[in-house]
Every structure is written in structure tokens, then in C-alpha cells.
Amino acid sequence: ELRESLAFAWNSPAHRGQLIANAFVGMFAWNFGIFYASFTQLVLRSGSLSLGIAESINAFAAVIGGIILSRHLTHPTRRTYILGCVALGIALALTASAPNLTTFYICMVMFGSTTVCYTAVNQSLLQRVTPPESIGSVMTLATYGTMGTTPIGALIVGWLTNIGTARAAIGAGAASLLIAALVLSLTGGRRATSPDFE
């Protein structure tokens, strides 16, 4: 069944690019626990309480963002997904350059809201362009892409933090999102086969 799911996704222009992009993003940008803990401790030189406050801000912004999206995200498209990648990439880039704790907290508002935006658009678009009988297998592949690549990404994030700083690790996450958005923008138009894809 896994082989059939992979074959279906690979042969579908509406799925292949997005699932690959999602796995790429999951590898570099989804290790929040590692690079934010390193950022607060090693870069900002603050205590564990600051990380707890940042995560609370992140969660609150995600909840608010989710409520707003639930009312307005009615017709996700490939373009919406690309915008979600760009928004989250910018949020991570700004976070990586935060000079102090106050700025970091402000960036966490952006990060929380754009994370839920990326996740909601990614999942809802995949469901929209997938036949009902294949939704389960496609969403499983999406989960594999996000969670299955994080162990590899954790090693990369740790290595970047070790040889550089946590800013470099967060920057790599931002770069993965912006690269994914660029590649999808350049290749999506030639492969679109339905209005939902566009």
C-alpha cells in the first residue's frame, strides 16, 4: 500500500512538488525545540523562563491565527501554499536576526501565526486535490514528510549550531521555506492540471 501511495503521489503533478517541498521544509525548519532552546540559551544568554514565555506567545499566536484561518481559508491553492512558505520563511529569518529578547518575543508572534498558516494550507490543499479514496494515504505521506525527516534535520541543526550559532540553524530553516517557494513558483505553472492546483 505504501508503494501504491508513493506511485500515486509521484505521478500526480498536484501532489509531487508539494509533498517533496513539505519534506524538505520538515527536515530544515521543523526542529523548533532545538534551535529555539539554543537561541535563547546560547545567543540571547537568557534563562529557561524566557523560552517558556516565547513558546507561550507562539502558542497563543497560533491559536488566534487558526481561528482567523478557519473563517477565511475556503479555497486553498498552490499559490496559497507558496505564500505560506514565504510567510513562515520570513518569520524565521526575522527571528534569526533578533538582536534581543523583546524583539525575539515579537518575532514569535509572527512565527506562531505563520506556522499554523503553513500547516493549515498544506493539509487543506492536499485534501482538496486528492480523490476521497486516496486522502488517507496522501495525508500519511505528508505526515511522513514532516515528521519523518526531522531526525535527519535535528542532526543538521545541531551541527550548524555547533560550528556556527543558533542563528545559522534558524536561517537554514528560513532558507528551506524560501527555496521551496521559489522552486514551486518556477515549476508549478508548467505542471498545473486543475484550477485547485493553481
Sequence and secondary structure as in RCSB ss.txt:
>XXXX:A:sequence
ELRESLAFAWNSPAHRGQLIANAFVGMFAWNFGIFYASFTQLVLRSGSLSLGIAESINAFAAVIGGIILSRHLTH
PTRRTYILGCVALGIALALTASAPNLTTFYICMVMFGSTTVCYTAVNQSLLQRVTPPESIGSVMTLATYGTMGTT
PIGALIVGWLTNIGTARAAIGAGAASLLIAALVLSLTGGRRATSPDFE
>XXXX:A:secstr
 HHHHHHHHHT HHHHHHHHHHHHHHHHH  HHHHHHHIIIIIS   HHHHHHHHHHHHHHHHHHHHHHHHH SS
  HHHHHHHHHHHHHHHHHHHT  SHHHHHHHHHHHHHHHHHHHHHHHHHHHHTS GGGHHHHHHHHHHHHHSSH
HHHHHHHHHHHHHS HHHHHHHHHHHHHHHHHHHHHHHHHH  STTT 
